[in-house]
Amino acid sequence: MEKFLEDPNLILLNDSSPTKHNIANENLTAINLSILSIASTIIAPHIEWNTLPEYNSSDHWSINIQLFH
């Protein structure tokens, strides 16, 4: 995955916040990734990425992506 994300044609939106909570061992990870292609560089600065604070019957937090113009 790290090699994949080194591609200069991709933009990772994640802000390093955890997206998954492993209840068994209490680990928090950022396993869910939001990726844009370089063609989206025009909109990338206008995007806000964050996780929502509540669970939705899953051990993953929902991801909220908003586009501001």
C-alpha positions as CSV (number, residue, x, y, z in Angstrom):
1,M,0.0,0.0,0.0
2,E,2.8,2.4,0.8
3,K,4.3,1.9,-2.6
4,F,0.9,2.5,-4.2
5,L,0.5,5.8,-2.3
6,E,3.9,7.0,-3.5
7,D,2.4,7.4,-6.9
8,P,2.6,11.2,-7.7
9,N,-0.7,10.9,-9.5
10,L,-2.6,10.2,-6.3
11,I,-3.7,12.4,-3.4
12,L,-4.5,10.9,0.0
13,L,-7.3,12.9,1.7
14,N,-7.0,11.2,5.1
15,D,-5.7,13.4,7.9
16,S,-4.2,10.5,10.0
17,S,-7.3,10.2,12.2
18,P,-8.2,6.6,13.0
19,T,-11.0,5.0,10.9
20,K,-11.3,1.7,12.7
21,H,-11.5,0.6,16.3
22,N,-10.5,-3.0,17.0
23,I,-12.6,-3.7,20.1
24,A,-10.8,-6.9,21.0
25,N,-7.4,-5.2,21.6
26,E,-8.4,-1.5,21.6
27,N,-6.2,-0.7,18.7
28,L,-7.1,2.3,16.5
29,T,-6.0,2.3,12.9
30,A,-6.5,4.3,9.7
31,I,-7.3,1.4,7.5
32,N,-9.9,3.1,5.4
33,L,-8.3,5.4,2.8
34,S,-9.8,8.2,0.6
35,I,-7.8,8.7,-2.5
36,L,-8.2,11.2,-5.4
37,S,-6.4,11.1,-8.8
38,I,-4.1,13.9,-9.7
39,A,-6.7,15.1,-12.2
40,S,-8.6,16.1,-9.0
41,T,-6.0,18.6,-7.8
42,I,-8.2,21.5,-8.7
43,I,-10.8,20.3,-6.1
44,A,-8.5,18.8,-3.5
45,P,-7.9,22.1,-1.7
46,H,-11.6,22.5,-1.4
47,I,-12.2,19.2,0.3
48,E,-12.6,18.6,4.0
49,W,-12.1,15.1,5.2
50,N,-13.0,13.8,8.7
51,T,-14.4,10.8,10.5
52,L,-17.8,11.0,12.2
53,P,-17.7,10.5,16.0
54,E,-20.4,7.8,16.3
55,Y,-20.4,4.2,15.2
56,N,-23.1,2.9,12.8
57,S,-23.2,-0.8,13.9
58,S,-19.6,-1.3,12.7
59,D,-16.2,-1.0,14.2
60,H,-15.4,1.5,11.4
61,W,-16.2,5.2,11.8
62,S,-18.1,6.8,8.9
63,I,-16.0,9.1,6.8
64,N,-17.4,12.5,5.9
65,I,-16.1,14.2,2.7
66,Q,-17.3,17.7,2.0
67,L,-16.6,19.8,-1.1
68,F,-16.5,23.6,-0.5
69,H,-16.4,26.1,-3.3
